[in-house]
């Protein structure tokens, strides 16, 4: 298979928006005809010359969309739809309608279609694998080569999970960069992968249909995100970047076969999940059993000691974030922070909120 270096390129927001909407569609229906019609009816809006775009999909000898006249193959995109290493169909896109025929697809548009096809193939393959749990026969889609593109710290962190260099490279074949404030994974969206955060900070939260959110974790470099969805069809929460981030998408099927082959890795991943997600249960107890002052004190200690490992909580964490992590309104949170400032428990600096009295914060949590 060809090297998938194109996946390392930056994806525009508009393409991510479509992919998230497709994920939601994949999670709601198993009707492949409905999925293909959704793609054909909506994808043209994301191309520079949408009024000239023609799309045709063939899957299991069934045709969708408009027939495309024979043209120069260099002026079109043609991508096979692979399911369990079997070619089941093809998606063809072409710009047609101009006499000069000079319009070509941009590199970003080509990369977008490749990722779209990969997502479709993964979806169809994952459904079959989850139903049968027969992962031993899976052959990875990608063919990455060992290189120096990974940071030494990242390789060392993964090596602690008893992975070899080749096994690490097999997991880290899909790399994406995100700006601050972009969505990394969306609650209820279909997931054939989970995420390894290599650089930056993210926050994770659950949300309801009315837009209310409940934040429960700040993710930092060298953490798995959404590993809890490994045996599910969709993400259980939403993760948004707090800073520019570099992430790797870890394909579930790659992960399943690696766990079967490497029992030490399986054990270490399970250990990591248990140790790192205990914060969820701790926050559940704090919110249910403590008063507002205790909840804010716990949030400040969590951010300073666990996340940033410093007495200063940087400005990338806003008062609104602290309120969400503490499970209260902005007004109540600001009032409590002001009282902490008056009592010299915290201090506002140009770099963020400085913790002046850790012991008193701990006492507040215990007193509740």
PAFIGU-206376 format. One record per residue (C-alpha): residue number from 1; x, y, z; residue in one letter. Coordinates in steps of 0.02 Angstrom, whole numbers, plus 50000, padded with zeros to 5 digits. Layout:
BEGIN
<node NUM,<X,Y,Z>,A>,
...
END
This chain:
BEGIN
<node 1,<50000,50000,50000>,X>,
<node 2,<50059,50178,49967>,X>,
<node 3,<50132,50279,50110>,X>,
<node 4,<49997,50381,50197>,X>,
<node 5,<50103,50537,50226>,X>,
<node 6,<49958,50644,50166>,X>,
<node 7,<49874,50613,50332>,X>,
<node 8,<50008,50717,50415>,X>,
<node 9,<49946,50871,50323>,X>,
<node 10,<49836,50999,50406>,X>,
<node 11,<49648,50981,50380>,X>,
<node 12,<49542,51137,50365>,X>,
<node 13,<49400,51166,50487>,X>,
<node 14,<49269,51147,50349>,X>,
<node 15,<49328,50970,50310>,X>,
<node 16,<49327,50921,50494>,X>,
<node 17,<49150,50990,50506>,X>,
<node 18,<49091,50873,50369>,X>,
<node 19,<49184,50724,50443>,X>,
<node 20,<49102,50754,50612>,X>,
<node 21,<48930,50764,50530>,X>,
<node 22,<48969,50602,50437>,X>,
<node 23,<49021,50520,50601>,X>,
<node 24,<48853,50567,50677>,X>,
<node 25,<48767,50490,50527>,X>,
<node 26,<48869,50331,50539>,X>,
<node 27,<48821,50316,50722>,X>,
<node 28,<48635,50333,50686>,X>,
<node 29,<48613,50213,50541>,X>,
<node 30,<48682,50053,50467>,X>,
<node 31,<48596,50085,50300>,X>,
<node 32,<48740,50105,50178>,X>,
<node 33,<48626,50176,50044>,X>,
<node 34,<48573,50314,50162>,X>,
<node 35,<48755,50349,50205>,X>,
<node 36,<48810,50360,50023>,X>,
<node 37,<48663,50473,49978>,X>,
<node 38,<48708,50584,50125>,X>,
<node 39,<48886,50601,50059>,X>,
<node 40,<48830,50639,49881>,X>,
<node 41,<48701,50767,49936>,X>,
<node 42,<48816,50862,50054>,X>,
<node 43,<48997,50844,50005>,X>,
<node 44,<48997,50967,49859>,X>,
<node 45,<48976,51112,49981>,X>,
<node 46,<49153,51083,50041>,X>,
<node 47,<49238,51100,49872>,X>,
<node 48,<49298,51261,49791>,X>,
<node 49,<49197,51234,49631>,X>,
<node 50,<49044,51149,49703>,X>,
<node 51,<48929,51189,49557>,X>,
<node 52,<49044,51093,49438>,X>,
<node 53,<49075,50943,49549>,X>,
<node 54,<49009,50774,49492>,X>,
<node 55,<49009,50626,49613>,X>,
<node 56,<48980,50442,49578>,X>,
<node 57,<48991,50296,49698>,X>,
<node 58,<48984,50112,49656>,X>,
<node 59,<48969,49990,49801>,X>,
<node 60,<48930,49804,49783>,X>,
<node 61,<48878,49837,49602>,X>,
<node 62,<48751,49970,49655>,X>,
<node 63,<48771,50144,49582>,X>,
<node 64,<48743,50309,49673>,X>,
<node 65,<48751,50485,49602>,X>,
<node 66,<48783,50547,49426>,X>,
<node 67,<48874,50450,49293>,X>,
<node 68,<49040,50533,49250>,X>,
<node 69,<49096,50542,49069>,X>,
<node 70,<49265,50472,49019>,X>,
<node 71,<49397,50603,49054>,X>,
<node 72,<49582,50616,49087>,X>,
<node 73,<49616,50519,49248>,X>,
<node 74,<49733,50657,49304>,X>,
<node 75,<49581,50773,49314>,X>,
<node 76,<49481,50662,49431>,X>,
<node 77,<49488,50578,49601>,X>,
<node 78,<49454,50392,49603>,X>,
<node 79,<49466,50301,49770>,X>,
<node 80,<49427,50117,49804>,X>,
<node 81,<49315,50072,49952>,X>,
<node 82,<49406,49933,50044>,X>,
<node 83,<49316,49825,50172>,X>,
<node 84,<49417,49690,50261>,X>,
<node 85,<49551,49702,50126>,X>,
<node 86,<49421,49671,49990>,X>,
<node 87,<49385,49801,49855>,X>,
<node 88,<49196,49825,49870>,X>,
<node 89,<49174,49984,49769>,X>,
<node 90,<49242,50152,49712>,X>,
<node 91,<49208,50338,49734>,X>,
<node 92,<49242,50450,49584>,X>,
<node 93,<49240,50641,49585>,X>,
<node 94,<49269,50758,49439>,X>,
<node 95,<49247,50941,49393>,X>,
<node 96,<49144,50949,49234>,X>,
<node 97,<49054,51084,49137>,X>,
<node 98,<49192,51201,49077>,X>,
<node 99,<49255,51200,48899>,X>,
<node 100,<49435,51228,48947>,X>,
<node 101,<49437,51088,49074>,X>,
<node 102,<49577,51169,49172>,X>,
<node 103,<49504,51152,49346>,X>,
<node 104,<49597,51028,49455>,X>,
<node 105,<49572,50967,49631>,X>,
<node 106,<49680,51049,49764>,X>,
<node 107,<49793,50946,49875>,X>,
<node 108,<49681,50984,50024>,X>,
<node 109,<49529,50918,49929>,X>,
<node 110,<49621,50759,49881>,X>,
<node 111,<49678,50731,50060>,X>,
<node 112,<49501,50760,50121>,X>,
<node 113,<49431,50625,50006>,X>,
<node 114,<49566,50502,50057>,X>,
<node 115,<49524,50526,50240>,X>,
<node 116,<49337,50513,50201>,X>,
<node 117,<49362,50347,50110>,X>,
<node 118,<49472,50284,50250>,X>,
<node 119,<49336,50329,50376>,X>,
<node 120,<49204,50236,50274>,X>,
<node 121,<49314,50083,50255>,X>,
<node 122,<49354,50082,50440>,X>,
<node 123,<49170,50098,50485>,X>,
<node 124,<49118,49949,50379>,X>,
<node 125,<49265,49845,50438>,X>,
<node 126,<49242,49892,50621>,X>,
<node 127,<49059,49842,50623>,X>,
<node 128,<49105,49671,50558>,X>,
<node 129,<49248,49651,50681>,X>,
<node 130,<49149,49704,50833>,X>,
<node 131,<49008,49585,50788>,X>,
<node 132,<49122,49435,50763>,X>,
<node 133,<49267,49486,50878>,X>,
<node 134,<49382,49400,50753>,X>,
<node 135,<49526,49523,50748>,X>,
<node 136,<49665,49399,50711>,X>,
<node 137,<49638,49405,50524>,X>,
<node 138,<49644,49595,50514>,X>,
<node 139,<49779,49670,50404>,X>,
<node 140,<49822,49853,50440>,X>,
<node 141,<49770,49975,50303>,X>,
<node 142,<49924,50082,50320>,X>,
<node 143,<50105,50042,50281>,X>,
<node 144,<50208,50164,50383>,X>,
<node 145,<50397,50152,50395>,X>,
<node 146,<50506,50177,50549>,X>,
<node 147,<50574,50354,50544>,X>,
<node 148,<50634,50494,50655>,X>,
<node 149,<50470,50590,50641>,X>,
<node 150,<50419,50546,50819>,X>,
<node 151,<50486,50640,50968>,X>,
<node 152,<50604,50548,51084>,X>,
<node 153,<50492,50581,51234>,X>,
<node 154,<50341,50507,51144>,X>,
<node 155,<50437,50351,51094>,X>,
<node 156,<50504,50330,51271>,X>,
<node 157,<50328,50350,51343>,X>,
<node 158,<50257,50216,51228>,X>,
<node 159,<50408,50104,51260>,X>,
<node 160,<50357,50101,51442>,X>,
<node 161,<50203,50005,51384>,X>,
<node 162,<50320,49865,51325>,X>,
<node 163,<50303,49911,51141>,X>,
<node 164,<50442,49886,51014>,X>,
<node 165,<50494,50022,50891>,X>,
<node 166,<50402,49933,50750>,X>,
<node 167,<50244,49916,50854>,X>,
<node 168,<50252,50101,50900>,X>,
<node 169,<50269,50148,50717>,X>,
<node 170,<50122,50036,50674>,X>,
<node 171,<50011,50137,50791>,X>,
<node 172,<50071,50312,50746>,X>,
<node 173,<50030,50316,50561>,X>,
<node 174,<49893,50449,50565>,X>,
<node 175,<49945,50621,50629>,X>,
<node 176,<49839,50780,50633>,X>,
<node 177,<49867,50957,50696>,X>,
<node 178,<49729,51058,50778>,X>,
<node 179,<49712,51242,50818>,X>,
<node 180,<49654,51304,50988>,X>,
<node 181,<49467,51281,51015>,X>,
<node 182,<49442,51142,50885>,X>,
<node 183,<49348,50981,50920>,X>,
<node 184,<49457,50825,50927>,X>,
<node 185,<49316,50702,50957>,X>,
<node 186,<49128,50728,50970>,X>,
<node 187,<49010,50644,51092>,X>,
<node 188,<48898,50513,51006>,X>,
<node 189,<48998,50523,50843>,X>,
<node 190,<49050,50357,50766>,X>,
<node 191,<49227,50305,50816>,X>,
<node 192,<49339,50180,50730>,X>,
<node 193,<49486,50255,50825>,X>,
<node 194,<49538,50339,50986>,X>,
<node 195,<49669,50473,51013>,X>,
<node 196,<49846,50493,51076>,X>,
<node 197,<49886,50672,51124>,X>,
<node 198,<50069,50707,51081>,X>,
<node 199,<50077,50895,51108>,X>,
<node 200,<49966,51025,51191>,X>,
<node 201,<49817,51026,51310>,X>,
<node 202,<49634,50977,51285>,X>,
<node 203,<49481,50972,51396>,X>,
<node 204,<49350,50835,51395>,X>,
<node 205,<49168,50855,51441>,X>,
<node 206,<48997,50774,51424>,X>,
<node 207,<48852,50873,51352>,X>,
<node 208,<48664,50861,51335>,X>,
<node 209,<48545,50903,51193>,X>,
<node 210,<48520,51079,51261>,X>,
<node 211,<48704,51123,51252>,X>,
<node 212,<48741,51107,51438>,X>,
<node 213,<48915,51039,51472>,X>,
<node 214,<49003,50957,51619>,X>,
<node 215,<49193,50958,51608>,X>,
<node 216,<49285,50818,51697>,X>,
<node 217,<49465,50811,51634>,X>,
<node 218,<49608,50913,51561>,X>,
<node 219,<49714,50806,51446>,X>,
<node 220,<49900,50841,51425>,X>,
<node 221,<50037,50772,51314>,X>,
<node 222,<50063,50584,51316>,X>,
<node 223,<49886,50533,51361>,X>,
<node 224,<49760,50422,51274>,X>,
<node 225,<49594,50509,51244>,X>,
<node 226,<49429,50413,51221>,X>,
<node 227,<49510,50244,51256>,X>,
<node 228,<49349,50206,51350>,X>,
<node 229,<49261,50192,51181>,X>,
<node 230,<49374,50049,51126>,X>,
<node 231,<49232,49921,51126>,X>,
<node 232,<49095,50044,51082>,X>,
<node 233,<49032,50117,50918>,X>,
<node 234,<49039,50300,50970>,X>,
<node 235,<49131,50425,51080>,X>,
<node 236,<49060,50445,51255>,X>,
<node 237,<49115,50627,51275>,X>,
<node 238,<49180,50778,51179>,X>,
<node 239,<49360,50838,51182>,X>,
<node 240,<49411,51015,51129>,X>,
<node 241,<49587,51087,51116>,X>,
<node 242,<49643,51219,51240>,X>,
<node 243,<49805,51252,51145>,X>,
<node 244,<49870,51204,50972>,X>,
<node 245,<49885,51015,50979>,X>,
<node 246,<49968,50872,50887>,X>,
<node 247,<49872,50708,50896>,X>,
<node 248,<49883,50532,50827>,X>,
<node 249,<49727,50434,50781>,X>,
<node 250,<49746,50255,50844>,X>,
<node 251,<49643,50133,50743>,X>,
<node 252,<49544,50013,50853>,X>,
<node 253,<49582,49863,50743>,X>,
<node 254,<49769,49897,50754>,X>,
<node 255,<49752,49910,50942>,X>,
<node 256,<49651,49750,50959>,X>,
<node 257,<49776,49644,50865>,X>,
<node 258,<49921,49722,50961>,X>,
<node 259,<49839,49679,51127>,X>,
<node 260,<49820,49499,51070>,X>,
<node 261,<50001,49487,51015>,X>,
<node 262,<50078,49581,51162>,X>,
<node 263,<50004,49530,51330>,X>,
<node 264,<50123,49644,51426>,X>,
<node 265,<50059,49792,51326>,X>,
<node 266,<49879,49739,51363>,X>,
<node 267,<49918,49736,51549>,X>,
<node 268,<50005,49906,51549>,X>,
<node 269,<49865,49991,51452>,X>,
<node 270,<49735,49922,51573>,X>,
<node 271,<49841,49984,51718>,X>,
<node 272,<49856,50157,51639>,X>,
<node 273,<49669,50168,51610>,X>,
<node 274,<49629,50124,51790>,X>,
<node 275,<49756,50245,51863>,X>,
<node 276,<49711,50393,51752>,X>,
<node 277,<49522,50381,51750>,X>,
<node 278,<49505,50374,51939>,X>,
<node 279,<49492,50564,51927>,X>,
<node 280,<49318,50538,51852>,X>,
<node 281,<49258,50446,52007>,X>,
<node 282,<49346,50570,52122>,X>,
<node 283,<49259,50716,52036>,X>,
<node 284,<49092,50625,52047>,X>,
<node 285,<49115,50609,52235>,X>,
<node 286,<49171,50791,52255>,X>,
<node 287,<49023,50860,52158>,X>,
<node 288,<48897,50751,52245>,X>,
<node 289,<48962,50767,52423>,X>,
<node 290,<49051,50935,52438>,X>,
<node 291,<48991,51115,52450>,X>,
<node 292,<49039,51244,52318>,X>,
<node 293,<49196,51304,52410>,X>,
<node 294,<49262,51126,52423>,X>,
<node 295,<49227,51095,52239>,X>,
<node 296,<49324,51250,52183>,X>,
<node 297,<49467,51205,52300>,X>,
<node 298,<49474,51030,52225>,X>,
<node 299,<49475,51099,52047>,X>,
<node 300,<49620,51217,52087>,X>,
<node 301,<49722,51076,52164>,X>,
<node 302,<49683,50960,52019>,X>,
<node 303,<49737,51087,51888>,X>,
<node 304,<49894,51144,51980>,X>,
<node 305,<49959,50978,52048>,X>,
<node 306,<49895,50846,51926>,X>,
<node 307,<49884,50936,51759>,X>,
<node 308,<50013,51076,51757>,X>,
<node 309,<50122,51016,51903>,X>,
<node 310,<50153,51195,51955>,X>,
<node 311,<50091,51322,52081>,X>,
<node 312,<50028,51428,51934>,X>,
<node 313,<49874,51381,51833>,X>,
<node 314,<49909,51463,51663>,X>,
<node 315,<49792,51585,51578>,X>,
<node 316,<49735,51455,51452>,X>,
<node 317,<49619,51397,51592>,X>,
<node 318,<49481,51527,51610>,X>,
<node 319,<49365,51561,51756>,X>,
<node 320,<49228,51484,51650>,X>,
<node 321,<49332,51324,51637>,X>,
<node 322,<49355,51321,51826>,X>,
<node 323,<49168,51344,51849>,X>,
<node 324,<49130,51200,51730>,X>,
<node 325,<49254,51085,51816>,X>,
<node 326,<49178,51133,51983>,X>,
<node 327,<48999,51105,51925>,X>,
<node 328,<48931,51279,51961>,X>,
<node 329,<48885,51444,51879>,X>,
<node 330,<49016,51570,51826>,X>,
<node 331,<48950,51696,51952>,X>,
<node 332,<48969,51579,52101>,X>,
<node 333,<49142,51526,52045>,X>,
<node 334,<49203,51706,52024>,X>,
<node 335,<49134,51749,52196>,X>,
<node 336,<49227,51603,52277>,X>,
<node 337,<49389,51643,52185>,X>,
<node 338,<49376,51823,52244>,X>,
<node 339,<49358,51764,52424>,X>,
<node 340,<49512,51651,52400>,X>,
<node 341,<49608,51803,52337>,X>,
<node 342,<49557,51909,52486>,X>,
<node 343,<49613,51771,52604>,X>,
<node 344,<49781,51759,52513>,X>,
<node 345,<49748,51579,52459>,X>,
<node 346,<49773,51624,52277>,X>,
<node 347,<49850,51769,52182>,X>,
<node 348,<49814,51833,52008>,X>,
<node 349,<49973,51857,51905>,X>,
<node 350,<50009,51897,51723>,X>,
<node 351,<50042,51711,51695>,X>,
<node 352,<49883,51647,51778>,X>,
<node 353,<49817,51599,51950>,X>,
<node 354,<49954,51565,52077>,X>,
<node 355,<49915,51450,52223>,X>,
<node 356,<49983,51527,52383>,X>,
<node 357,<49916,51405,52515>,X>,
<node 358,<49900,51224,52459>,X>,
<node 359,<49870,51161,52636>,X>,
<node 360,<49719,51273,52663>,X>,
<node 361,<49644,51215,52497>,X>,
<node 362,<49664,51035,52553>,X>,
<node 363,<49581,51077,52718>,X>,
<node 364,<49434,51156,52626>,X>,
<node 365,<49412,50995,52525>,X>,
<node 366,<49410,50888,52682>,X>,
<node 367,<49292,51007,52774>,X>,
<node 368,<49184,51010,52618>,X>,
END
